[in-house]
């Protein structure tokens, strides 16, 4: 691990691997040069000529070759080559795989929380707003609207009222001129079961 870590960290932070090997002077030169050159590429407007990642690649290669030389002198060529090979495996294969799995798990977790809690609260709040507007409509016309699509089409801002937070269309039932029922299918997307959210007058 003492030989492996300087290689791995140099892929992401060129110069820091030298710090781990106690070569603070060269590590400082590589780290600061990379930081300054990257800043200049961004700030001075060299992006049309030089990609933003170019300084990092240049100093990363320098840092890795320097670490290879140091470990070869300290532990031998075989140890240096083995450490470099393992670090490449970790950075190129294992790290992206772990990151992908972590990101997927994070996304699925956020999706679960959204489906279980956030979407329900948002849908209930939205249905309350729709109910308020339906009452105002009845107050003006003495009846509830016959067609929900025509009703929400009166104002562009009501366009989001076509569907709930799970993207399921609202069902609007006019029982008679004085009674209505507004239904969200809930998180399972199936109407007329126990998780439906219902608003009526």
CNS distance restraints for C-alpha pairs under 8 A (distance, minus, plus):
assign (resid   1 and name CA) (resid   5 and name CA) 5.78 0.50 0.50
assign (resid   2 and name CA) (resid   6 and name CA) 7.36 0.50 0.50
assign (resid   3 and name CA) (resid   7 and name CA) 7.33 0.50 0.50
assign (resid   3 and name CA) (resid  71 and name CA) 6.79 0.50 0.50
assign (resid   3 and name CA) (resid  79 and name CA) 7.95 0.50 0.50
assign (resid   3 and name CA) (resid  80 and name CA) 7.33 0.50 0.50
assign (resid   3 and name CA) (resid  83 and name CA) 6.04 0.50 0.50
assign (resid   4 and name CA) (resid   8 and name CA) 6.42 0.50 0.50
assign (resid   4 and name CA) (resid  83 and name CA) 5.04 0.50 0.50
assign (resid   4 and name CA) (resid  84 and name CA) 7.07 0.50 0.50
assign (resid   4 and name CA) (resid  86 and name CA) 7.33 0.50 0.50
assign (resid   4 and name CA) (resid  87 and name CA) 6.17 0.50 0.50
assign (resid   5 and name CA) (resid   9 and name CA) 6.06 0.50 0.50
assign (resid   5 and name CA) (resid  17 and name CA) 7.36 0.50 0.50
assign (resid   5 and name CA) (resid  87 and name CA) 7.81 0.50 0.50
assign (resid   6 and name CA) (resid  10 and name CA) 6.08 0.50 0.50
assign (resid   6 and name CA) (resid  16 and name CA) 7.36 0.50 0.50
assign (resid   6 and name CA) (resid  17 and name CA) 3.95 0.50 0.50
assign (resid   6 and name CA) (resid  18 and name CA) 6.94 0.50 0.50
assign (resid   6 and name CA) (resid  20 and name CA) 6.32 0.50 0.50
assign (resid   6 and name CA) (resid  21 and name CA) 7.37 0.50 0.50
assign (resid   6 and name CA) (resid  67 and name CA) 7.14 0.50 0.50
assign (resid   7 and name CA) (resid  11 and name CA) 6.85 0.50 0.50
assign (resid   7 and name CA) (resid  17 and name CA) 6.41 0.50 0.50
assign (resid   7 and name CA) (resid  64 and name CA) 6.10 0.50 0.50
assign (resid   7 and name CA) (resid  67 and name CA) 6.92 0.50 0.50
assign (resid   7 and name CA) (resid  83 and name CA) 7.49 0.50 0.50
assign (resid   7 and name CA) (resid  84 and name CA) 6.46 0.50 0.50
assign (resid   7 and name CA) (resid  87 and name CA) 6.09 0.50 0.50
assign (resid   8 and name CA) (resid  12 and name CA) 7.47 0.50 0.50
assign (resid   8 and name CA) (resid  17 and name CA) 7.98 0.50 0.50
assign (resid   8 and name CA) (resid  87 and name CA) 5.33 0.50 0.50
assign (resid   8 and name CA) (resid  88 and name CA) 7.67 0.50 0.50
assign (resid   8 and name CA) (resid  90 and name CA) 7.73 0.50 0.50
assign (resid   8 and name CA) (resid  91 and name CA) 6.83 0.50 0.50
assign (resid   9 and name CA) (resid  13 and name CA) 5.81 0.50 0.50
assign (resid   9 and name CA) (resid  14 and name CA) 7.30 0.50 0.50
assign (resid   9 and name CA) (resid  16 and name CA) 6.79 0.50 0.50
assign (resid   9 and name CA) (resid  17 and name CA) 5.95 0.50 0.50
assign (resid  10 and name CA) (resid  14 and name CA) 4.36 0.50 0.50
assign (resid  10 and name CA) (resid  15 and name CA) 6.42 0.50 0.50
assign (resid  10 and name CA) (resid  16 and name CA) 6.32 0.50 0.50
assign (resid  10 and name CA) (resid  17 and name CA) 5.32 0.50 0.50
assign (resid  10 and name CA) (resid  60 and name CA) 6.10 0.50 0.50
assign (resid  10 and name CA) (resid  63 and name CA) 6.42 0.50 0.50
assign (resid  10 and name CA) (resid  64 and name CA) 6.40 0.50 0.50
assign (resid  11 and name CA) (resid  60 and name CA) 5.85 0.50 0.50
assign (resid  11 and name CA) (resid  64 and name CA) 7.75 0.50 0.50
assign (resid  11 and name CA) (resid  91 and name CA) 7.71 0.50 0.50
assign (resid  12 and name CA) (resid  60 and name CA) 7.75 0.50 0.50
assign (resid  13 and name CA) (resid  17 and name CA) 7.76 0.50 0.50
assign (resid  13 and name CA) (resid  31 and name CA) 7.31 0.50 0.50
assign (resid  13 and name CA) (resid  60 and name CA) 7.58 0.50 0.50
assign (resid  14 and name CA) (resid  27 and name CA) 7.80 0.50 0.50
assign (resid  14 and name CA) (resid  30 and name CA) 6.42 0.50 0.50
assign (resid  14 and name CA) (resid  31 and name CA) 5.73 0.50 0.50
assign (resid  14 and name CA) (resid  34 and name CA) 7.51 0.50 0.50
assign (resid  14 and name CA) (resid  56 and name CA) 7.39 0.50 0.50
assign (resid  14 and name CA) (resid  59 and name CA) 6.03 0.50 0.50
assign (resid  14 and name CA) (resid  60 and name CA) 4.95 0.50 0.50
assign (resid  14 and name CA) (resid  63 and name CA) 5.71 0.50 0.50
assign (resid  14 and name CA) (resid  64 and name CA) 7.95 0.50 0.50
assign (resid  15 and name CA) (resid  19 and name CA) 6.79 0.50 0.50
assign (resid  15 and name CA) (resid  26 and name CA) 7.27 0.50 0.50
assign (resid  15 and name CA) (resid  27 and name CA) 4.09 0.50 0.50
assign (resid  15 and name CA) (resid  28 and name CA) 6.32 0.50 0.50
assign (resid  15 and name CA) (resid  29 and name CA) 7.44 0.50 0.50
assign (resid  15 and name CA) (resid  30 and name CA) 4.91 0.50 0.50
assign (resid  15 and name CA) (resid  31 and name CA) 4.53 0.50 0.50
assign (resid  15 and name CA) (resid  59 and name CA) 7.98 0.50 0.50
assign (resid  15 and name CA) (resid  60 and name CA) 7.92 0.50 0.50
assign (resid  15 and name CA) (resid  63 and name CA) 6.01 0.50 0.50
assign (resid  16 and name CA) (resid  20 and name CA) 6.56 0.50 0.50
assign (resid  16 and name CA) (resid  27 and name CA) 5.97 0.50 0.50
assign (resid  16 and name CA) (resid  28 and name CA) 8.00 0.50 0.50
assign (resid  16 and name CA) (resid  31 and name CA) 6.95 0.50 0.50
assign (resid  17 and name CA) (resid  21 and name CA) 6.56 0.50 0.50
assign (resid  17 and name CA) (resid  27 and name CA) 7.18 0.50 0.50
assign (resid  17 and name CA) (resid  63 and name CA) 7.43 0.50 0.50
assign (resid  17 and name CA) (resid  67 and name CA) 7.21 0.50 0.50
assign (resid  18 and name CA) (resid  22 and name CA) 6.28 0.50 0.50
assign (resid  18 and name CA) (resid  23 and name CA) 5.12 0.50 0.50
assign (resid  18 and name CA) (resid  24 and name CA) 6.41 0.50 0.50
assign (resid  18 and name CA) (resid  26 and name CA) 6.80 0.50 0.50
assign (resid  18 and name CA) (resid  27 and name CA) 4.67 0.50 0.50
assign (resid  18 and name CA) (resid  63 and name CA) 7.43 0.50 0.50
assign (resid  18 and name CA) (resid  67 and name CA) 6.79 0.50 0.50
assign (resid  19 and name CA) (resid  23 and name CA) 5.45 0.50 0.50
assign (resid  19 and name CA) (resid  24 and name CA) 5.03 0.50 0.50
assign (resid  19 and name CA) (resid  27 and name CA) 5.57 0.50 0.50
assign (resid  19 and name CA) (resid  28 and name CA) 7.90 0.50 0.50
assign (resid  23 and name CA) (resid  27 and name CA) 6.05 0.50 0.50
assign (resid  24 and name CA) (resid  28 and name CA) 5.82 0.50 0.50
assign (resid  25 and name CA) (resid  29 and name CA) 6.33 0.50 0.50
assign (resid  26 and name CA) (resid  30 and name CA) 6.17 0.50 0.50
assign (resid  27 and name CA) (resid  31 and name CA) 5.99 0.50 0.50
assign (resid  28 and name CA) (resid  32 and name CA) 5.83 0.50 0.50
assign (resid  29 and name CA) (resid  33 and name CA) 5.81 0.50 0.50
assign (resid  30 and name CA) (resid  34 and name CA) 6.03 0.50 0.50
assign (resid  30 and name CA) (resid  59 and name CA) 6.34 0.50 0.50
assign (resid  30 and name CA) (resid  63 and name CA) 7.09 0.50 0.50
assign (resid  31 and name CA) (resid  35 and name CA) 6.24 0.50 0.50
assign (resid  32 and name CA) (resid  36 and name CA) 6.00 0.50 0.50
assign (resid  33 and name CA) (resid  37 and name CA) 5.95 0.50 0.50
assign (resid  34 and name CA) (resid  38 and name CA) 6.00 0.50 0.50
assign (resid  34 and name CA) (resid  55 and name CA) 5.92 0.50 0.50
assign (resid  34 and name CA) (resid  56 and name CA) 6.16 0.50 0.50
assign (resid  34 and name CA) (resid  59 and name CA) 6.20 0.50 0.50
assign (resid  35 and name CA) (resid  39 and name CA) 6.14 0.50 0.50
assign (resid  36 and name CA) (resid  40 and name CA) 6.21 0.50 0.50
assign (resid  37 and name CA) (resid  41 and name CA) 6.17 0.50 0.50
assign (resid  37 and name CA) (resid  55 and name CA) 6.36 0.50 0.50
assign (resid  38 and name CA) (resid  42 and name CA) 6.37 0.50 0.50
assign (resid  38 and name CA) (resid  52 and name CA) 6.66 0.50 0.50
assign (resid  38 and name CA) (resid  53 and name CA) 7.82 0.50 0.50
assign (resid  38 and name CA) (resid  55 and name CA) 5.90 0.50 0.50
assign (resid  38 and name CA) (resid  56 and name CA) 7.43 0.50 0.50
assign (resid  39 and name CA) (resid  43 and name CA) 5.82 0.50 0.50
assign (resid  40 and name CA) (resid  44 and name CA) 5.28 0.50 0.50
assign (resid  40 and name CA) (resid  45 and name CA) 7.61 0.50 0.50
assign (resid  40 and name CA) (resid  46 and name CA) 7.47 0.50 0.50
assign (resid  41 and name CA) (resid  45 and name CA) 6.07 0.50 0.50
assign (resid  41 and name CA) (resid  46 and name CA) 4.80 0.50 0.50
assign (resid  41 and name CA) (resid  47 and name CA) 5.93 0.50 0.50
assign (resid  41 and name CA) (resid  50 and name CA) 6.99 0.50 0.50
assign (resid  41 and name CA) (resid  51 and name CA) 7.93 0.50 0.50
assign (resid  41 and name CA) (resid  52 and name CA) 6.42 0.50 0.50
assign (resid  42 and name CA) (resid  46 and name CA) 6.60 0.50 0.50
assign (resid  42 and name CA) (resid  47 and name CA) 6.36 0.50 0.50
assign (resid  42 and name CA) (resid  52 and name CA) 6.86 0.50 0.50
assign (resid  46 and name CA) (resid  50 and name CA) 5.70 0.50 0.50
assign (resid  47 and name CA) (resid  51 and name CA) 5.61 0.50 0.50
assign (resid  47 and name CA) (resid  52 and name CA) 6.35 0.50 0.50
assign (resid  50 and name CA) (resid  54 and name CA) 6.68 0.50 0.50
assign (resid  53 and name CA) (resid  57 and name CA) 6.38 0.50 0.50
assign (resid  54 and name CA) (resid  58 and name CA) 6.28 0.50 0.50
assign (resid  55 and name CA) (resid  59 and name CA) 6.20 0.50 0.50
assign (resid  56 and name CA) (resid  60 and name CA) 5.79 0.50 0.50
assign (resid  57 and name CA) (resid  61 and name CA) 6.17 0.50 0.50
assign (resid  58 and name CA) (resid  62 and name CA) 6.41 0.50 0.50
assign (resid  59 and name CA) (resid  63 and name CA) 5.94 0.50 0.50
assign (resid  60 and name CA) (resid  64 and name CA) 6.08 0.50 0.50
assign (resid  61 and name CA) (resid  65 and name CA) 6.15 0.50 0.50
assign (resid  62 and name CA) (resid  66 and name CA) 6.12 0.50 0.50
assign (resid  63 and name CA) (resid  67 and name CA) 6.14 0.50 0.50
assign (resid  64 and name CA) (resid  68 and name CA) 6.09 0.50 0.50
assign (resid  65 and name CA) (resid  69 and name CA) 6.29 0.50 0.50
assign (resid  66 and name CA) (resid  70 and name CA) 6.31 0.50 0.50
assign (resid  67 and name CA) (resid  71 and name CA) 6.11 0.50 0.50
assign (resid  68 and name CA) (resid  72 and name CA) 5.93 0.50 0.50
assign (resid  68 and name CA) (resid  80 and name CA) 5.73 0.50 0.50
assign (resid  68 and name CA) (resid  81 and name CA) 7.61 0.50 0.50
assign (resid  68 and name CA) (resid  84 and name CA) 7.38 0.50 0.50
assign (resid  69 and name CA) (resid  73 and name CA) 6.12 0.50 0.50
assign (resid  69 and name CA) (resid  80 and name CA) 7.87 0.50 0.50
assign (resid  70 and name CA) (resid  74 and name CA) 6.17 0.50 0.50
assign (resid  71 and name CA) (resid  75 and name CA) 5.56 0.50 0.50
assign (resid  71 and name CA) (resid  76 and name CA) 6.81 0.50 0.50
assign (resid  71 and name CA) (resid  77 and name CA) 7.74 0.50 0.50
assign (resid  71 and name CA) (resid  79 and name CA) 7.46 0.50 0.50
assign (resid  71 and name CA) (resid  80 and name CA) 5.42 0.50 0.50
assign (resid  72 and name CA) (resid  76 and name CA) 4.30 0.50 0.50
assign (resid  72 and name CA) (resid  77 and name CA) 4.62 0.50 0.50
assign (resid  72 and name CA) (resid  78 and name CA) 7.64 0.50 0.50
assign (resid  72 and name CA) (resid  79 and name CA) 6.96 0.50 0.50
assign (resid  72 and name CA) (resid  80 and name CA) 5.14 0.50 0.50
assign (resid  73 and name CA) (resid  77 and name CA) 7.60 0.50 0.50
assign (resid  75 and name CA) (resid  79 and name CA) 5.97 0.50 0.50
assign (resid  75 and name CA) (resid  80 and name CA) 7.03 0.50 0.50
assign (resid  76 and name CA) (resid  80 and name CA) 6.39 0.50 0.50
assign (resid  77 and name CA) (resid  81 and name CA) 6.04 0.50 0.50
assign (resid  78 and name CA) (resid  82 and name CA) 6.09 0.50 0.50
assign (resid  79 and name CA) (resid  83 and name CA) 6.10 0.50 0.50
assign (resid  80 and name CA) (resid  84 and name CA) 6.17 0.50 0.50
assign (resid  81 and name CA) (resid  85 and name CA) 6.10 0.50 0.50
assign (resid  82 and name CA) (resid  86 and name CA) 6.18 0.50 0.50
assign (resid  83 and name CA) (resid  87 and name CA) 6.07 0.50 0.50
assign (resid  84 and name CA) (resid  88 and name CA) 6.21 0.50 0.50
assign (resid  85 and name CA) (resid  89 and name CA) 6.31 0.50 0.50
assign (resid  86 and name CA) (resid  90 and name CA) 6.22 0.50 0.50
assign (resid  87 and name CA) (resid  91 and name CA) 6.07 0.50 0.50
assign (resid  88 and name CA) (resid  92 and name CA) 5.69 0.50 0.50
assign (resid  88 and name CA) (resid  93 and name CA) 7.85 0.50 0.50
assign (resid  89 and name CA) (resid  93 and name CA) 5.44 0.50 0.50
assign (resid  89 and name CA) (resid  94 and name CA) 6.59 0.50 0.50
assign (resid  90 and name CA) (resid  94 and name CA) 4.65 0.50 0.50
assign (resid  90 and name CA) (resid  95 and name CA) 5.61 0.50 0.50
assign (resid  91 and name CA) (resid  95 and name CA) 5.12 0.50 0.50
assign (resid  91 and name CA) (resid  96 and name CA) 7.13 0.50 0.50
assign (resid  92 and name CA) (resid  96 and name CA) 6.63 0.50 0.50
assign (resid  93 and name CA) (resid  97 and name CA) 6.19 0.50 0.50
assign (resid  94 and name CA) (resid  98 and name CA) 6.01 0.50 0.50
assign (resid  95 and name CA) (resid  99 and name CA) 6.03 0.50 0.50
assign (resid  96 and name CA) (resid 100 and name CA) 5.95 0.50 0.50
assign (resid  97 and name CA) (resid 101 and name CA) 6.22 0.50 0.50
assign (resid  98 and name CA) (resid 102 and name CA) 6.05 0.50 0.50
assign (resid  99 and name CA) (resid 103 and name CA) 5.97 0.50 0.50
assign (resid 100 and name CA) (resid 104 and name CA) 6.01 0.50 0.50
assign (resid 101 and name CA) (resid 105 and name CA) 6.06 0.50 0.50
assign (resid 102 and name CA) (resid 106 and name CA) 6.06 0.50 0.50
assign (resid 103 and name CA) (resid 107 and name CA) 6.04 0.50 0.50
assign (resid 104 and name CA) (resid 108 and name CA) 6.08 0.50 0.50
assign (resid 105 and name CA) (resid 109 and name CA) 5.98 0.50 0.50
assign (resid 106 and name CA) (resid 110 and name CA) 6.14 0.50 0.50
assign (resid 107 and name CA) (resid 111 and name CA) 6.05 0.50 0.50
assign (resid 108 and name CA) (resid 112 and name CA) 6.07 0.50 0.50
assign (resid 109 and name CA) (resid 113 and name CA) 6.26 0.50 0.50
assign (resid 110 and name CA) (resid 114 and name CA) 6.03 0.50 0.50
assign (resid 111 and name CA) (resid 115 and name CA) 6.06 0.50 0.50
assign (resid 112 and name CA) (resid 116 and name CA) 5.95 0.50 0.50
assign (resid 113 and name CA) (resid 117 and name CA) 5.72 0.50 0.50
assign (resid 113 and name CA) (resid 118 and name CA) 6.75 0.50 0.50
assign (resid 114 and name CA) (resid 118 and name CA) 4.66 0.50 0.50
assign (resid 114 and name CA) (resid 119 and name CA) 5.54 0.50 0.50
assign (resid 115 and name CA) (resid 119 and name CA) 5.51 0.50 0.50
assign (resid 115 and name CA) (resid 120 and name CA) 7.28 0.50 0.50
assign (resid 115 and name CA) (resid 166 and name CA) 7.40 0.50 0.50
assign (resid 115 and name CA) (resid 187 and name CA) 6.28 0.50 0.50
assign (resid 116 and name CA) (resid 120 and name CA) 7.00 0.50 0.50
assign (resid 116 and name CA) (resid 187 and name CA) 7.34 0.50 0.50
assign (resid 117 and name CA) (resid 121 and name CA) 6.52 0.50 0.50
assign (resid 118 and name CA) (resid 122 and name CA) 6.19 0.50 0.50
assign (resid 119 and name CA) (resid 123 and name CA) 5.98 0.50 0.50
assign (resid 119 and name CA) (resid 165 and name CA) 5.17 0.50 0.50
assign (resid 119 and name CA) (resid 166 and name CA) 6.61 0.50 0.50
assign (resid 120 and name CA) (resid 124 and name CA) 6.16 0.50 0.50
assign (resid 120 and name CA) (resid 165 and name CA) 7.36 0.50 0.50
assign (resid 120 and name CA) (resid 186 and name CA) 7.30 0.50 0.50
assign (resid 120 and name CA) (resid 187 and name CA) 7.60 0.50 0.50
assign (resid 121 and name CA) (resid 125 and name CA) 6.19 0.50 0.50
assign (resid 122 and name CA) (resid 126 and name CA) 6.08 0.50 0.50
assign (resid 122 and name CA) (resid 165 and name CA) 6.59 0.50 0.50
assign (resid 123 and name CA) (resid 127 and name CA) 6.01 0.50 0.50
assign (resid 123 and name CA) (resid 164 and name CA) 5.58 0.50 0.50
assign (resid 123 and name CA) (resid 165 and name CA) 5.66 0.50 0.50
assign (resid 123 and name CA) (resid 184 and name CA) 7.87 0.50 0.50
assign (resid 124 and name CA) (resid 128 and name CA) 6.22 0.50 0.50
assign (resid 124 and name CA) (resid 197 and name CA) 7.36 0.50 0.50
assign (resid 125 and name CA) (resid 129 and name CA) 6.48 0.50 0.50
assign (resid 126 and name CA) (resid 130 and name CA) 6.28 0.50 0.50
assign (resid 126 and name CA) (resid 161 and name CA) 7.58 0.50 0.50
assign (resid 126 and name CA) (resid 164 and name CA) 7.95 0.50 0.50
assign (resid 127 and name CA) (resid 131 and name CA) 6.06 0.50 0.50
assign (resid 127 and name CA) (resid 182 and name CA) 7.78 0.50 0.50
assign (resid 127 and name CA) (resid 199 and name CA) 6.94 0.50 0.50
assign (resid 128 and name CA) (resid 132 and name CA) 6.23 0.50 0.50
assign (resid 128 and name CA) (resid 199 and name CA) 7.65 0.50 0.50
assign (resid 129 and name CA) (resid 133 and name CA) 6.42 0.50 0.50
assign (resid 130 and name CA) (resid 134 and name CA) 6.14 0.50 0.50
assign (resid 130 and name CA) (resid 161 and name CA) 7.67 0.50 0.50
assign (resid 131 and name CA) (resid 135 and name CA) 6.21 0.50 0.50
assign (resid 131 and name CA) (resid 199 and name CA) 7.18 0.50 0.50
assign (resid 131 and name CA) (resid 200 and name CA) 7.62 0.50 0.50
assign (resid 131 and name CA) (resid 201 and name CA) 7.80 0.50 0.50
assign (resid 132 and name CA) (resid 136 and name CA) 6.40 0.50 0.50
assign (resid 133 and name CA) (resid 137 and name CA) 6.16 0.50 0.50
assign (resid 134 and name CA) (resid 138 and name CA) 6.27 0.50 0.50
assign (resid 134 and name CA) (resid 144 and name CA) 6.57 0.50 0.50
assign (resid 134 and name CA) (resid 145 and name CA) 7.63 0.50 0.50
assign (resid 135 and name CA) (resid 139 and name CA) 6.11 0.50 0.50
assign (resid 135 and name CA) (resid 144 and name CA) 7.62 0.50 0.50
assign (resid 136 and name CA) (resid 140 and name CA) 6.32 0.50 0.50
assign (resid 137 and name CA) (resid 141 and name CA) 6.05 0.50 0.50
assign (resid 137 and name CA) (resid 142 and name CA) 7.63 0.50 0.50
assign (resid 137 and name CA) (resid 143 and name CA) 7.46 0.50 0.50
assign (resid 137 and name CA) (resid 144 and name CA) 6.47 0.50 0.50
assign (resid 137 and name CA) (resid 145 and name CA) 7.37 0.50 0.50
assign (resid 138 and name CA) (resid 142 and name CA) 4.60 0.50 0.50
assign (resid 138 and name CA) (resid 143 and name CA) 4.69 0.50 0.50
assign (resid 138 and name CA) (resid 144 and name CA) 5.01 0.50 0.50
assign (resid 138 and name CA) (resid 145 and name CA) 7.68 0.50 0.50
assign (resid 139 and name CA) (resid 143 and name CA) 7.66 0.50 0.50
assign (resid 143 and name CA) (resid 177 and name CA) 5.19 0.50 0.50
assign (resid 143 and name CA) (resid 178 and name CA) 5.72 0.50 0.50
assign (resid 144 and name CA) (resid 174 and name CA) 7.59 0.50 0.50
assign (resid 144 and name CA) (resid 177 and name CA) 5.87 0.50 0.50
assign (resid 144 and name CA) (resid 178 and name CA) 6.23 0.50 0.50
assign (resid 144 and name CA) (resid 179 and name CA) 7.26 0.50 0.50
assign (resid 144 and name CA) (resid 180 and name CA) 7.26 0.50 0.50
assign (resid 145 and name CA) (resid 151 and name CA) 6.41 0.50 0.50
assign (resid 145 and name CA) (resid 174 and name CA) 7.86 0.50 0.50
assign (resid 146 and name CA) (resid 174 and name CA) 6.44 0.50 0.50
assign (resid 146 and name CA) (resid 177 and name CA) 7.98 0.50 0.50
assign (resid 147 and name CA) (resid 151 and name CA) 6.25 0.50 0.50
assign (resid 147 and name CA) (resid 172 and name CA) 7.97 0.50 0.50
assign (resid 148 and name CA) (resid 152 and name CA) 6.28 0.50 0.50
assign (resid 148 and name CA) (resid 172 and name CA) 6.20 0.50 0.50
assign (resid 149 and name CA) (resid 153 and name CA) 6.01 0.50 0.50
assign (resid 149 and name CA) (resid 162 and name CA) 7.42 0.50 0.50
assign (resid 150 and name CA) (resid 154 and name CA) 6.73 0.50 0.50
assign (resid 152 and name CA) (resid 156 and name CA) 7.87 0.50 0.50
assign (resid 152 and name CA) (resid 158 and name CA) 5.34 0.50 0.50
assign (resid 152 and name CA) (resid 159 and name CA) 6.42 0.50 0.50
assign (resid 152 and name CA) (resid 161 and name CA) 6.92 0.50 0.50
assign (resid 152 and name CA) (resid 162 and name CA) 7.62 0.50 0.50
assign (resid 153 and name CA) (resid 158 and name CA) 6.89 0.50 0.50
assign (resid 153 and name CA) (resid 159 and name CA) 6.75 0.50 0.50
assign (resid 154 and name CA) (resid 158 and name CA) 7.74 0.50 0.50
assign (resid 155 and name CA) (resid 159 and name CA) 7.39 0.50 0.50
assign (resid 158 and name CA) (resid 162 and name CA) 7.93 0.50 0.50
assign (resid 161 and name CA) (resid 170 and name CA) 7.78 0.50 0.50
assign (resid 162 and name CA) (resid 169 and name CA) 5.68 0.50 0.50
assign (resid 162 and name CA) (resid 170 and name CA) 6.18 0.50 0.50
assign (resid 163 and name CA) (resid 167 and name CA) 5.19 0.50 0.50
assign (resid 163 and name CA) (resid 168 and name CA) 5.07 0.50 0.50
assign (resid 163 and name CA) (resid 169 and name CA) 3.93 0.50 0.50
assign (resid 163 and name CA) (resid 170 and name CA) 5.24 0.50 0.50
assign (resid 164 and name CA) (resid 168 and name CA) 5.53 0.50 0.50
assign (resid 164 and name CA) (resid 169 and name CA) 6.30 0.50 0.50
assign (resid 164 and name CA) (resid 170 and name CA) 6.41 0.50 0.50
assign (resid 164 and name CA) (resid 184 and name CA) 6.51 0.50 0.50
assign (resid 166 and name CA) (resid 186 and name CA) 7.36 0.50 0.50
assign (resid 166 and name CA) (resid 187 and name CA) 6.43 0.50 0.50
assign (resid 166 and name CA) (resid 189 and name CA) 7.61 0.50 0.50
assign (resid 168 and name CA) (resid 184 and name CA) 7.29 0.50 0.50
assign (resid 168 and name CA) (resid 185 and name CA) 6.79 0.50 0.50
assign (resid 168 and name CA) (resid 189 and name CA) 6.40 0.50 0.50
assign (resid 169 and name CA) (resid 184 and name CA) 7.34 0.50 0.50
assign (resid 170 and name CA) (resid 182 and name CA) 6.84 0.50 0.50
assign (resid 170 and name CA) (resid 183 and name CA) 5.70 0.50 0.50
assign (resid 170 and name CA) (resid 184 and name CA) 5.24 0.50 0.50
assign (resid 170 and name CA) (resid 185 and name CA) 7.49 0.50 0.50
assign (resid 171 and name CA) (resid 182 and name CA) 5.80 0.50 0.50
assign (resid 171 and name CA) (resid 183 and name CA) 5.01 0.50 0.50
assign (resid 171 and name CA) (resid 184 and name CA) 6.63 0.50 0.50
assign (resid 172 and name CA) (resid 180 and name CA) 7.22 0.50 0.50
assign (resid 172 and name CA) (resid 181 and name CA) 5.84 0.50 0.50
assign (resid 172 and name CA) (resid 182 and name CA) 4.65 0.50 0.50
assign (resid 172 and name CA) (resid 183 and name CA) 6.41 0.50 0.50
assign (resid 173 and name CA) (resid 180 and name CA) 5.57 0.50 0.50
assign (resid 173 and name CA) (resid 181 and name CA) 5.06 0.50 0.50
assign (resid 173 and name CA) (resid 182 and name CA) 6.43 0.50 0.50
assign (resid 174 and name CA) (resid 179 and name CA) 6.18 0.50 0.50
assign (resid 174 and name CA) (resid 180 and name CA) 4.36 0.50 0.50
assign (resid 174 and name CA) (resid 181 and name CA) 6.45 0.50 0.50
assign (resid 175 and name CA) (resid 179 and name CA) 5.25 0.50 0.50
assign (resid 175 and name CA) (resid 180 and name CA) 5.22 0.50 0.50
assign (resid 175 and name CA) (resid 181 and name CA) 7.22 0.50 0.50
assign (resid 176 and name CA) (resid 180 and name CA) 7.00 0.50 0.50
assign (resid 179 and name CA) (resid 200 and name CA) 7.32 0.50 0.50
assign (resid 179 and name CA) (resid 201 and name CA) 6.10 0.50 0.50
assign (resid 180 and name CA) (resid 200 and name CA) 5.62 0.50 0.50
assign (resid 180 and name CA) (resid 201 and name CA) 6.28 0.50 0.50
assign (resid 181 and name CA) (resid 198 and name CA) 6.90 0.50 0.50
assign (resid 181 and name CA) (resid 199 and name CA) 5.85 0.50 0.50
assign (resid 181 and name CA) (resid 200 and name CA) 4.47 0.50 0.50
assign (resid 181 and name CA) (resid 201 and name CA) 7.28 0.50 0.50
assign (resid 182 and name CA) (resid 198 and name CA) 5.66 0.50 0.50
assign (resid 182 and name CA) (resid 199 and name CA) 5.06 0.50 0.50
assign (resid 182 and name CA) (resid 200 and name CA) 6.10 0.50 0.50
assign (resid 183 and name CA) (resid 191 and name CA) 7.87 0.50 0.50
assign (resid 183 and name CA) (resid 196 and name CA) 6.70 0.50 0.50
assign (resid 183 and name CA) (resid 197 and name CA) 5.78 0.50 0.50
assign (resid 183 and name CA) (resid 198 and name CA) 4.63 0.50 0.50
assign (resid 183 and name CA) (resid 199 and name CA) 6.55 0.50 0.50
assign (resid 184 and name CA) (resid 191 and name CA) 7.29 0.50 0.50
assign (resid 184 and name CA) (resid 196 and name CA) 5.63 0.50 0.50
assign (resid 184 and name CA) (resid 197 and name CA) 5.05 0.50 0.50
assign (resid 184 and name CA) (resid 198 and name CA) 6.43 0.50 0.50
assign (resid 185 and name CA) (resid 189 and name CA) 4.91 0.50 0.50
assign (resid 185 and name CA) (resid 190 and name CA) 5.19 0.50 0.50
assign (resid 185 and name CA) (resid 191 and name CA) 4.52 0.50 0.50
assign (resid 185 and name CA) (resid 192 and name CA) 7.15 0.50 0.50
assign (resid 185 and name CA) (resid 193 and name CA) 7.99 0.50 0.50
assign (resid 185 and name CA) (resid 195 and name CA) 7.15 0.50 0.50
assign (resid 185 and name CA) (resid 196 and name CA) 4.82 0.50 0.50
assign (resid 185 and name CA) (resid 197 and name CA) 6.69 0.50 0.50
assign (resid 186 and name CA) (resid 190 and name CA) 7.18 0.50 0.50
assign (resid 186 and name CA) (resid 191 and name CA) 7.74 0.50 0.50
assign (resid 186 and name CA) (resid 195 and name CA) 5.56 0.50 0.50
assign (resid 186 and name CA) (resid 196 and name CA) 4.94 0.50 0.50
assign (resid 186 and name CA) (resid 197 and name CA) 6.16 0.50 0.50
assign (resid 187 and name CA) (resid 195 and name CA) 7.35 0.50 0.50
assign (resid 188 and name CA) (resid 195 and name CA) 7.60 0.50 0.50
assign (resid 190 and name CA) (resid 196 and name CA) 7.90 0.50 0.50
assign (resid 191 and name CA) (resid 196 and name CA) 6.43 0.50 0.50
assign (resid 192 and name CA) (resid 196 and name CA) 6.32 0.50 0.50
